Amino acid sequence: MFILKRNTPRWLIFLLDTFICLFAFAVSYLVRFEFAPPAIEIELARAFLPYFLIIRISSFFIGKTYTGIIRFTSSQDTFRIFKVITLGTVVISILNFSNYILADKTFLIPFSIVVLEYLITLFSMIVLRIGVKLLYMELKKPENVNKRVIIFGAGESGLITKQAIDRDPRSKIEVIAFIDDNPGKQGKTLDGKSIHSREKLSDLIAQNNVDEVILAIPNLEVKQKSLFINEALRYGVHLSNIPPISQWTGGQLSARQIREIRIEELLGRESIMLESRHVVNQINDKIILVTGAAGSIGSELVRQLLRYNPRKVIVLDQAETPVFLLEKELLNLGFGGKFEVVLGDVCNTDRMRRMMHHFQPQIVYHAAAYKHVPLMEENPSVAILTNVHGTRVMADLSEEFGIETFVFISTDKAVNPTNVMGATKRAAEIYIQSKDKESKTAFVTTRFGNVLGSNGSVIPTFQQQIRNGGPITVTHPEVTRYFMTIPEASRLVLEAGAMSSGGEIFAFDMGESIKISDLAKNMIRLSGLEVDRDIEIVYTGLRPGEKLFEEVLNDAEVSMPTHHAKILRAKVREYEFEEVNGKIHQLISLFDTQNNIEMVRILKQLVPEYISSNSDYTQLDSTS
């Protein structure tokens, strides 16, 4: 076993292959002449043997058949041996024909010997390698295995996955079986392991103490993948995934590249991709300003913008540490000289004016906002100041400095808002849409749902609660939310800015909403734990201002298609700028009083569809 753990020296493999050729050459003569070759044939064989060895040895050097690790022989190694031996035999045949044509009309050796030697050499070299591999795998099992896995997908990727596991001596993994939905493969074997239907998964897991299921179909349809993941999670096993082929190291899969399933893969829909050519045309050689640039969406916007060759990106935020970390990241990515960092608050009109005057940006992406519903419900004056006044400051300055496009990043919570945060975002939507009528700047709004992995969002919160041993807190068993990934949300913002002519509110078709309790259960199972045994789910009740279901359009809005199937244009009620501006001025003028009740009352007048679920505000008359 110790010998099998070590890599066989190349010189030893080379000698073994040479010996196999000599053995095949001798056996060919014995078989051809029924173990009694005539003396003349023996003389001819002796005369040809040096040429034979030179040809075979030269082909070994050219094809490097001795460089592979025998115990990890793959189909590629086998094909290499086939090519090398075939090449040598072709050269021997050419030499044999040349002697017949150019010399004395005789063959150096009978062609039957050439064919026999070819078959025996090819067979012996392959069998030697496969034999060593099988012996190694057999001896490896009882001593090293500490994880048993099933591979979902009995195609080429499934085979490559198994071979990657077998090839890594540190993986300590044993592949038990394959699962495949193709009836033509079921009941057969692949690389010595049986192929079963999906219906056999639970039995295989129970009978073999399986620890993990590896998905090895890179192009599996997302809905099918999500269904299989949800099914497998019920059996209490870990789930892993192979990366896309483009990410394989040197075109070869490594066992260490097999990674855990990410929660994004449970969305049950295809990742939304957008038209980059529109963005390229808009961003190239432009000066871009991103407010709230250190946040989850803002920072991803900055990363994506820098790939479109802008002249410069202005990174604006008031959060010192996140800005510092983003700056370090961008420098490490090689973007030095392509961005400038500005610390500042969008509510500070004088500083924002000086910043705009100095940098002269041409496009603004306004992501700066307060977003946490419960906090804003307790601090409505601050929510109004940043989300409404801060947006008004940046919009007014954008008009003043002749900005081409102003893209406002809103939320689905602005639709039929039931909380202060959503109402402030809707008020900001109303302001910039009404301003678009009066301005040469194109003002556009984007709405999207919850962003997976964003700061303070449900995914990091659940992950931390699982690390702490639970419980996971969910507000209500039936609460649902729309989700998208941070890159998807950022691409929407860029695409919306590029396709806008001004005044639009764009929303995503985000597929089906996801029940938060199901998300929590899946995250527990993905961690290899059991719901309510290892981690408990506790329902705490809806918080003030929180909805049971989110929407991307309100009852009075009509959606219209755009050039992209996943982007909708909301046809919303339009407001006159003077009316809106007056209300917002009245709203902001109350900030110094800190009279939350009065500020929410004015906010309700500005956003008539705002019906608060917070008992502190439900008695306010939205029409007064």
Secondary structure as the mmCIF struct_conf table of DSSP 4:
data_model
#
loop_
_struct_conf.conf_type_id
_struct_conf.id
_struct_conf.beg_label_comp_id
_struct_conf.beg_label_asym_id
_struct_conf.beg_label_seq_id
_struct_conf.end_label_comp_id
_struct_conf.end_label_asym_id
_struct_conf.end_label_seq_id
HELX_RH_AL_P HELX_RH_AL_P1 PHE A 2 LYS A 5
BEND BEND1 ARG A 6 ARG A 6
HELX_LH_PP_P HELX_LH_PP_P1 ASN A 7 PRO A 9
HELX_RH_AL_P HELX_RH_AL_P2 ARG A 10 ARG A 32
TURN_TY1_P TURN_TY1_P1 PHE A 33 PHE A 35
HELX_RH_AL_P HELX_RH_AL_P3 ALA A 39 GLY A 63
TURN_TY1_P TURN_TY1_P2 LYS A 64 TYR A 66
BEND BEND2 THR A 67 GLY A 68
HELX_RH_3T_P HELX_RH_3T_P1 ILE A 70 PHE A 72
HELX_RH_AL_P HELX_RH_AL_P4 SER A 75 LEU A 102
TURN_TY1_P TURN_TY1_P3 ALA A 103 ASP A 104
BEND BEND3 LYS A 105 LYS A 105
BEND BEND4 LEU A 108 ILE A 109
HELX_RH_AL_P HELX_RH_AL_P5 PHE A 111 ASN A 144
STRN STRN1 LYS A 147 PHE A 152
BEND BEND5 GLY A 155 GLY A 155
HELX_RH_AL_P HELX_RH_AL_P6 GLU A 156 ARG A 167
TURN_TY1_P TURN_TY1_P4 PRO A 169 ARG A 170
STRN STRN2 ILE A 173 ILE A 179
BEND BEND6 ASP A 181 ASP A 181
TURN_TY1_P TURN_TY1_P5 PRO A 183 GLY A 187
BEND BEND7 LYS A 188 LYS A 188
STRN STRN3 THR A 189 LEU A 190
TURN_TY1_P TURN_TY1_P6 ASP A 191 GLY A 192
STRN STRN4 LYS A 193 HIS A 196
HELX_RH_3T_P HELX_RH_3T_P2 ARG A 198 LYS A 200
HELX_RH_AL_P HELX_RH_AL_P7 LEU A 201 ASN A 208
TURN_TY1_P TURN_TY1_P7 ASN A 209 ASN A 209
STRN STRN5 GLU A 212 LEU A 215
TURN_TY1_P TURN_TY1_P8 PRO A 218 ASN A 219
HELX_RH_AL_P HELX_RH_AL_P8 VAL A 222 LEU A 233
TURN_TY1_P TURN_TY1_P9 ARG A 234 GLY A 236
STRN STRN6 HIS A 238 ASN A 241
HELX_LH_PP_P HELX_LH_PP_P2 ILE A 242 PRO A 244
HELX_RH_3T_P HELX_RH_3T_P3 ILE A 245 GLN A 247
BEND BEND8 TRP A 248 TRP A 248
STRN STRN7 THR A 249 THR A 249
TURN_TY1_P TURN_TY1_P10 GLY A 250 GLY A 251
STRN STRN8 GLN A 252 GLN A 252
HELX_RH_3T_P HELX_RH_3T_P4 ALA A 255 GLN A 257
STRN STRN9 ARG A 259 GLU A 260
HELX_LH_PP_P HELX_LH_PP_P3 ILE A 261 ARG A 262
HELX_RH_3T_P HELX_RH_3T_P5 ILE A 263 LEU A 266
BEND BEND9 LEU A 267 LEU A 267
BEND BEND10 ARG A 269 ARG A 269
HELX_LH_PP_P HELX_LH_PP_P4 GLU A 270 ILE A 272
HELX_RH_AL_P HELX_RH_AL_P9 SER A 276 ILE A 283
TURN_TY1_P TURN_TY1_P11 ASN A 284 ASP A 285
STRN STRN10 ILE A 287 THR A 291
TURN_TY1_P TURN_TY1_P12 GLY A 292 ALA A 294
BEND BEND11 GLY A 295 GLY A 295
HELX_RH_AL_P HELX_RH_AL_P10 SER A 296 LEU A 306
TURN_TY1_P TURN_TY1_P13 ARG A 307 TYR A 308
BEND BEND12 ARG A 311 ARG A 311
STRN STRN11 LYS A 312 ASP A 317
BEND BEND13 GLN A 318 GLN A 318
HELX_RH_AL_P HELX_RH_AL_P11 GLU A 320 ASN A 332
TURN_TY1_P TURN_TY1_P14 LEU A 333 GLY A 334
TURN_TY1_P TURN_TY1_P15 GLY A 336 GLY A 337
BEND BEND14 LYS A 338 LYS A 338
STRN STRN12 PHE A 339 LEU A 343
TURN_TY1_P TURN_TY1_P16 VAL A 346 CYS A 347
HELX_RH_AL_P HELX_RH_AL_P12 THR A 349 PHE A 359
BEND BEND15 GLN A 362 GLN A 362
STRN STRN13 ILE A 363 HIS A 366
HELX_RH_AL_P HELX_RH_AL_P13 VAL A 373 GLU A 378
HELX_RH_AL_P HELX_RH_AL_P14 PRO A 380 ALA A 383
HELX_RH_PI_P HELX_RH_PI_P1 ILE A 384 HIS A 389
HELX_RH_AL_P HELX_RH_AL_P15 GLY A 390 GLU A 400
TURN_TY1_P TURN_TY1_P17 PHE A 401 GLY A 402
BEND BEND16 GLU A 404 GLU A 404
STRN STRN14 THR A 405 ILE A 409
HELX_RH_3T_P HELX_RH_3T_P6 ASP A 412 ALA A 414
BEND BEND17 VAL A 415 ASN A 416
BEND BEND18 ASN A 419 ASN A 419
HELX_RH_AL_P HELX_RH_AL_P16 VAL A 420 ASP A 436
TURN_TY1_P TURN_TY1_P18 LYS A 437 GLU A 438
BEND BEND19 LYS A 440 THR A 441
STRN STRN15 ALA A 442 ARG A 447
STRN STRN16 ASN A 450 LEU A 452
TURN_TY1_P TURN_TY1_P19 GLY A 453 GLY A 453
TURN_TY1_P TURN_TY1_P20 ASN A 455 GLY A 456
BEND BEND20 SER A 457 SER A 457
HELX_RH_AL_P HELX_RH_AL_P17 VAL A 458 ARG A 467
TURN_TY1_P TURN_TY1_P21 ASN A 468 GLY A 469
HELX_LH_PP_P HELX_LH_PP_P5 PRO A 471 PRO A 471
STRN STRN17 ILE A 472 VAL A 474
BEND BEND21 THR A 475 THR A 475
TURN_TY1_P TURN_TY1_P22 PRO A 477 GLU A 478
STRN STRN18 THR A 480 ARG A 481
STRN STRN19 PHE A 483 THR A 485
HELX_RH_AL_P HELX_RH_AL_P18 ILE A 486 MET A 499
BEND BEND22 GLY A 502 GLY A 503
STRN STRN20 ILE A 505 PHE A 508
BEND BEND23 GLU A 512 GLU A 512
STRN STRN21 ILE A 514 LYS A 515
HELX_RH_AL_P HELX_RH_AL_P19 ILE A 516 LEU A 526
TURN_TY1_P TURN_TY1_P23 SER A 527 GLY A 528
STRN STRN22 VAL A 531 VAL A 531
TURN_TY1_P TURN_TY1_P24 ASP A 532 ASP A 534
STRN STRN23 ILE A 535 ILE A 535
STRN STRN24 ILE A 537 TYR A 539
HELX_LH_PP_P HELX_LH_PP_P6 LEU A 542 ARG A 543
TURN_TY1_P TURN_TY1_P25 PRO A 544 GLY A 545
BEND BEND24 LEU A 548 PHE A 549
BEND BEND25 VAL A 552 LEU A 553
TURN_TY1_P TURN_TY1_P26 ASP A 555 ALA A 556
STRN STRN25 VAL A 558 PRO A 561
BEND BEND26 HIS A 563 HIS A 564
TURN_TY1_P TURN_TY1_P27 ALA A 565 LYS A 566
STRN STRN26 ILE A 567 LYS A 571
HELX_RH_AL_P HELX_RH_AL_P20 PHE A 577 SER A 589
TURN_TY1_P TURN_TY1_P28 LEU A 590 LEU A 590
HELX_RH_3T_P HELX_RH_3T_P7 PHE A 591 THR A 593
TURN_TY1_P TURN_TY1_P29 GLN A 594 GLN A 594
HELX_RH_AL_P HELX_RH_AL_P21 ASN A 596 LEU A 606
BEND BEND27 VAL A 607 VAL A 607
TURN_TY1_P TURN_TY1_P30 PRO A 608 GLU A 609
BEND BEND28 ASN A 614 ASN A 614
TURN_TY1_P TURN_TY1_P31 SER A 615 GLN A 619
BEND BEND29 LEU A 620 LEU A 620
TURN_TY1_P TURN_TY1_P32 SER A 622 THR A 623
#
